[in-house]
């Protein structure tokens, strides 16, 4: 258990940050995809500079970089802590009105802005570990933004601790806040040379005590259908409708065992995320997820097999099947540096928690950073029910995350 004295301001920071709308936009070609993400970036730079982090700055792409200099004579690897500033495009992040349910006693939490939105105890098993804690939720009309402003607040609060406790020894600590993680572009324009870190940790996980060294591997698949157009009044025997072909493909997808709604654990899936078009041409967009590259290939082969089978019924129509890599399972990289995970597990123990090593049914900035040369597992931030109006986080879990960051930096210095 920690013997350090923490004066936590993480909740106050978090409640400020969530009121700033930072929703990213997958349709935007810009970087960042929305300028409003920089609004939070500017606030963070101002706060970091005010506490004495002299080099904190926001670049044109919306990234915040900052350095807490080493205060030890040891040669310690440079460690980065990273979180993303944007919130999901799935639910509005404008006019977020957080509420704090103090000393939670169990049971359902009805959200005051929309009483139809209820965080049900039976549907959120993590709530059973929160009895007596302070739960922060939205009012039910927006998401909360704990994904990932909890992580942002925790890193800033840890920085505040280091600046105010110079007797706590640590190596050089780098801070990185990214835009556009929610739309898969979180590290598109990161400058790793400028960052100058050897290893990293994203603070973007769920339950307190969890550390994740494994993610999905991810591809995107696009199917373009070219049908045959004809006047609908004289179409018999001529028309081959591209939208109907696309609908037939979706209809033939496996109903069990290969979709998000029927899989869990280490099972992957095929998931249609968009269908657009007209009579002559239609496009289907899919995301493909699995923990192994073999599993990805199997699902992509299955999907193209469905397409080929459907197309037999439309002999004059054609299709184009394209697959693009999105990210890969970070475990391939993390396994080459086992001490990164060992130190995180020890830090979680020192913060008074039981470590839980889990896999993410998704990805983080850490997935791509790992393959870019910055091995980067994911540590809990305490966020739950993300991408929804039922999102919540507890004050105590955020405070434990701050303590974990501090202990982790200390462990890197001790073991150097």
C-alpha positions in Angstrom: 0.0 0.0 0.0 1.2 3.5 -0.7 3.1 5.4 2.0 3.1 8.6 0.0 0.8 11.5 0.8 -1.5 12.4 -2.0 -3.6 15.6 -2.1 -5.8 14.7 -5.1 -7.3 17.3 -7.3 -8.1 14.9 -10.1 -11.9 15.1 -9.7 -11.9 18.9 -9.9 -9.7 18.7 -13.1 -12.0 16.1 -14.6 -15.2 18.0 -14.0 -13.6 21.0 -15.7 -12.4 19.1 -18.7 -15.6 17.2 -19.5 -17.5 20.5 -20.0 -15.2 21.3 -23.0 -16.7 19.7 -26.2 -13.9 17.7 -28.0 -15.9 15.4 -30.1 -13.9 14.2 -33.2 -15.4 13.8 -36.7 -14.7 10.8 -38.9 -16.0 12.7 -42.0 -13.5 15.5 -41.6 -10.2 15.4 -43.6 -8.5 17.8 -41.2 -6.0 17.1 -38.5 -7.3 17.5 -35.9 -10.6 16.5 -37.3 -12.3 19.3 -35.2 -10.6 22.5 -34.1 -12.6 22.4 -30.8 -10.2 19.6 -29.6 -7.6 22.3 -29.3 -9.8 24.1 -26.8 -9.0 21.5 -24.2 -5.4 21.3 -25.4 -4.9 25.0 -24.6 -6.4 24.6 -21.2 -4.0 21.7 -20.5 -1.0 23.6 -21.6 -2.0 26.6 -19.4 -2.4 24.3 -16.4 0.8 22.5 -16.9 2.8 25.7 -17.4 1.2 27.2 -14.3 2.4 24.2 -12.2 5.9 24.5 -13.6 6.1 22.2 -16.6 8.0 24.8 -18.7 8.0 23.1 -22.1 4.3 22.3 -22.3 2.9 23.2 -25.7 0.1 22.5 -28.3 1.1 21.9 -31.9 -0.8 22.7 -35.1 -2.1 19.1 -35.3 -3.7 19.3 -31.8 -1.1 17.3 -29.8 0.0 18.4 -26.4 3.6 17.6 -25.5 5.2 18.2 -22.1 8.3 17.1 -20.1 8.8 16.6 -16.3 12.7 16.6 -16.1 14.4 13.8 -14.2 15.4 14.4 -10.6 17.8 11.5 -10.2 21.4 10.8 -11.1 20.6 7.4 -12.4 20.3 6.7 -16.1 16.5 5.9 -16.4 14.6 5.1 -19.6 12.3 8.0 -20.6 8.7 7.0 -19.9 5.6 8.6 -21.6 2.1 8.8 -20.2 -0.5 9.3 -22.9 -4.3 9.9 -23.1 -6.6 11.2 -25.8 -8.6 14.4 -25.6 -11.4 13.6 -28.1 -14.7 12.0 -27.3 -16.6 9.5 -29.4 -18.7 10.7 -32.5 -21.3 8.2 -31.4 -23.0 10.4 -28.8 -22.9 14.2 -28.5 -20.3 15.7 -26.1 -21.8 19.2 -26.2 -23.1 20.9 -23.0 -22.0 18.0 -20.8 -23.5 18.4 -17.3 -21.8 16.0 -14.9 -23.3 15.0 -11.6 -21.5 13.5 -8.6 -23.4 10.7 -6.7 -21.7 10.9 -3.4 -21.3 7.8 -1.1 -23.0 5.5 -3.6 -25.1 2.9 -1.7 -25.9 0.5 -4.5 -29.0 0.3 -6.8 -29.9 2.0 -10.0 -28.8 5.5 -10.9 -31.4 7.5 -12.8 -29.9 10.4 -14.7 -31.7 13.7 -14.1 -31.6 15.2 -17.5 -33.4 12.3 -19.1 -35.0 9.9 -16.6 -35.3 7.2 -19.3 -31.5 6.9 -19.0 -30.8 4.6 -16.0 -27.5 3.1 -15.0 -28.9 -0.3 -13.8 -27.0 -2.1 -11.1 -27.9 -5.4 -12.7 -26.4 -4.4 -16.1 -23.2 -2.7 -14.7 -21.5 -5.4 -12.6 -18.6 -3.1 -11.9 -20.9 -1.0 -9.7 -20.8 -3.6 -6.9 -17.1 -2.6 -6.3 -18.2 1.1 -5.9 -20.3 0.9 -2.7 -19.3 4.0 -0.6 -17.5 5.7 -3.5 -18.4 8.9 -5.3 -19.8 8.1 -8.8 -19.6 10.8 -11.6 -22.1 10.5 -14.4 -23.6 12.6 -17.1 -27.2 14.0 -16.8 -28.3 11.5 -19.4 -28.4 13.9 -22.4 -24.8 13.5 -23.5 -21.9 11.2 -22.9 -19.6 12.0 -20.0 -16.2 12.0 -21.7 -14.5 9.8 -19.0 -13.2 8.1 -22.2 -10.6 9.6 -22.1 -10.7 12.8 -20.0 -10.3 10.6 -16.9 -6.9 9.6 -18.2 -6.0 13.2 -19.1 -7.0 14.4 -15.6 -5.0 11.6 -14.0 -1.8 12.4 -15.9 -2.1 16.1 -15.1 -2.7 15.3 -11.5 0.3 13.0 -11.4 2.4 15.8 -12.9 1.1 18.1 -10.2 2.3 15.6 -7.6 5.8 15.2 -9.1 6.3 19.0 -9.3 5.2 19.4 -5.7 7.1 16.4 -4.3 10.7 16.8 -5.6 11.9 14.3 -3.1 10.1 11.5 -5.0 12.8 10.3 -7.4 12.0 9.6 -11.1 13.5 9.7 -14.5 12.4 12.0 -17.3 8.6 11.8 -17.8 7.0 12.7 -21.1 3.3 13.7 -21.4 1.4 13.2 -24.6 -2.2 14.1 -25.2 -3.6 13.2 -28.6 -6.6 14.2 -30.7 -8.8 11.9 -32.9 -8.2 8.6 -31.1 -11.8 7.7 -31.3 -11.7 7.9 -35.1 -8.6 5.8 -35.4 -6.3 8.7 -36.3 -4.9 9.4 -32.8 -1.2 9.1 -33.7 -1.3 10.0 -37.4 0.8 13.1 -36.8 2.6 12.4 -33.6 6.3 13.4 -33.6 8.0 10.5 -31.7 11.4 12.1 -32.2 10.3 15.2 -30.5 8.6 13.2 -27.8 11.8 11.3 -27.1 10.4 8.5 -25.0 11.7 4.9 -24.7 8.5 3.3 -23.4 5.0 4.5 -22.8 1.6 3.8 -21.1 -1.8 4.9 -22.3 -4.2 5.7 -19.4 -7.4 4.6 -21.1 -8.6 1.4 -19.5 -11.7 0.4 -17.6 -11.8 -1.2 -14.1 -9.4 -0.2 -11.4 -6.4 -2.5 -11.3 -6.6 -3.6 -14.9 -3.6 -3.4 -17.3 -3.9 -4.5 -20.9 -1.1 -5.7 -23.1 -3.3 -7.1 -25.8 -5.7 -5.6 -28.3 -7.6 -6.6 -31.3 -5.8 -6.6 -34.7 -8.0 -4.6 -37.0 -8.7 -4.2 -40.7 -11.2 -2.2 -42.7 -12.9 -3.8 -45.7 -14.8 -2.0 -48.4 -17.0 -3.7 -51.0 -18.0 -1.6 -54.0 -20.9 -3.1 -56.1 -21.4 -2.0 -59.7 -24.9 -2.9 -60.7 -26.8 -2.6 -64.0 -29.1 0.4 -64.4 -32.3 0.5 -66.4 -35.5 2.5 -66.5 -37.7 1.0 -63.8 -40.7 0.8 -66.1 -38.7 -1.4 -68.6 -36.3 -3.1 -66.2 -37.5 -6.7 -66.5 -34.5 -8.9 -67.2 -32.2 -6.0 -67.3 -31.8 -4.2 -64.0 -29.4 -5.5 -61.3 -29.9 -3.2 -58.4 -26.6 -2.4 -56.5 -28.4 -1.6 -53.2 -30.3 -4.9 -53.3 -27.0 -6.8 -54.0 -25.5 -5.0 -51.0 -28.5 -5.9 -48.8 -28.2 -9.5 -49.9 -24.6 -9.6 -48.7 -25.5 -8.2 -45.3 -28.4 -10.7 -45.0 -26.0 -13.6 -45.5 -23.5 -12.6 -42.8 -23.3 -15.3 -40.0 -26.0 -14.7 -37.4 -24.0 -16.3 -34.6 -20.3 -16.3 -33.6 -19.0 -13.6 -36.0 -20.8 -10.4 -35.0 -20.2 -8.0 -32.1 -23.6 -8.8 -30.6 -22.8 -12.5 -30.4 -19.1 -12.6 -29.5 -17.0 -12.0 -26.4 -13.6 -12.8 -24.9 -11.1 -13.7 -27.6 -13.6 -14.1 -30.4 -13.4 -11.7 -33.3 -16.1 -10.4 -35.6 -17.2 -9.0 -39.0 -19.2 -5.8 -38.5 -20.9 -3.7 -41.2 -20.5 0.0 -40.3 -22.0 1.7 -43.4 -24.0 1.2 -46.5 -24.4 3.9 -49.2 -25.3 4.0 -52.8 -28.0 4.0 -55.5 -29.2 1.7 -58.2 -26.0 1.6 -60.2 -23.4 1.6 -57.5 -23.4 0.8 -53.7 -20.6 0.6 -51.1 -20.5 -1.5 -48.0 -18.0 -0.7 -45.3 -16.9 -3.3 -42.7 -14.6 -3.4 -39.7 -12.9 -6.8 -39.2 -11.5 -7.7 -35.7 -9.6 -10.6 -34.3 -6.7 -11.2 -31.9 -4.6 -13.0 -34.5 -3.8 -12.1 -38.1 -4.9 -15.6 -39.1 -8.3 -14.9 -37.6 -8.5 -11.6 -39.6 -7.7 -13.4 -42.8 -10.3 -16.1 -42.1 -13.0 -13.5 -41.6 -12.0 -11.6 -44.7 -12.0 -14.8 -46.8 -15.4 -15.6 -45.4 -16.7 -12.1 -46.3 -15.4 -12.3 -49.8 -16.8 -15.8 -50.2 -20.3 -14.4 -49.3 -19.8 -11.6 -51.9 -18.8 -14.1 -54.6 -21.8 -16.3 -53.8 -24.2 -13.4 -54.0 -22.7 -12.1 -57.2 -23.5 -15.4 -59.0 -27.1 -14.3 -58.9 -26.2 -11.0 -60.7 -24.1 -12.1 -63.7 -23.7 -8.7 -65.3 -22.7 -6.9 -62.1 -19.2 -6.6 -60.7 -17.6 -5.9 -57.4 -14.4 -4.6 -55.9 -13.2 -6.0 -52.6 -10.5 -3.9 -50.7 -8.9 -4.5 -47.3 -6.8 -1.9 -45.5 -4.8 -2.5 -42.3 -5.9 -0.4 -39.3 -3.8 -1.6 -36.4 -2.3 -4.7 -35.0 -2.3 -6.5 -31.6 0.2 -4.7 -29.4 1.1 -8.0 -27.7 3.5 -8.8 -30.5 5.6 -5.8 -29.4 4.9 -5.8 -25.6 6.0 -9.5 -25.3 9.5 -8.4 -26.4 9.7 -6.0 -23.4 8.1 -7.9 -20.5 9.5 -5.5 -17.8 7.1 -2.8 -19.1 4.2 -4.9 -17.9 5.9 -6.2 -14.8 6.5 -2.6 -13.6 2.9 -1.6 -14.3 1.6 -4.6 -12.3 3.9 -3.8 -9.4 2.7 -0.1 -9.5 -0.9 -1.2 -9.3 -0.1 -3.4 -6.3 1.7 -0.5 -4.6 -1.4 1.7 -5.2 -3.3 -0.9 -3.1 -5.1 -2.7 -5.9 -5.3 -6.2 -7.2 -3.7 -6.2 -10.7 -5.8 -7.7 -13.5 -4.1 -8.5 -16.8 -6.7 -8.4 -19.6 -7.2 -8.0 -23.3 -8.9 -5.1 -25.0 -11.8 -5.9 -27.4 -10.8 -2.8 -29.3 -7.7 -0.7 -29.8 -5.9 2.3 -28.2 -3.3 4.8 -29.4 -0.9 2.4 -27.7 -1.6 -0.3 -30.4 -0.2 1.9 -33.1 2.5 3.6 -30.9 3.8 0.1 -30.1 4.4 -0.7 -33.8 5.8 2.8 -34.4 8.6 2.0 -31.9 7.1 3.1 -28.6 6.0 -0.1 -26.7 2.9 1.1 -24.9 0.5 -1.1 -22.9 -2.8 0.3 -21.5 -3.5 1.0 -17.8 -6.9 1.6 -16.2 -8.4 5.1 -16.1 -11.6 4.0 -14.4 -14.0 4.8 -17.2 -17.1 2.6 -17.7 -20.0 2.4 -20.3 -18.0 4.5 -22.7 -19.5 5.9 -25.9 -22.9 6.1 -24.2 -25.1 8.4 -22.1 -24.7 5.9 -19.2 -20.9 6.5 -19.0 -19.5 6.8 -15.5 -16.3 6.9 -13.5 -15.6 7.0 -9.7 -13.5 9.6 -7.9 -11.7 6.8 -6.0 -10.7 4.9 -9.1 -9.3 8.1 -10.7 -7.3 8.7 -7.6 -5.9 5.2 -7.6 -4.9 5.7 -11.3 -2.9 8.8 -10.2 -1.2 6.8 -7.5 -0.4 4.1 -10.1 1.3 6.6 -12.4 3.4 8.0 -9.6 4.5 4.5 -8.3 5.2 3.4 -11.9 7.6 6.3 -12.5 9.3 5.5 -9.1 9.7 1.9 -10.0 11.4 2.7 -13.3 13.9 4.9 -11.3 14.4 2.2 -8.6 15.1 -0.6 -11.2 17.4 1.5 -13.3 
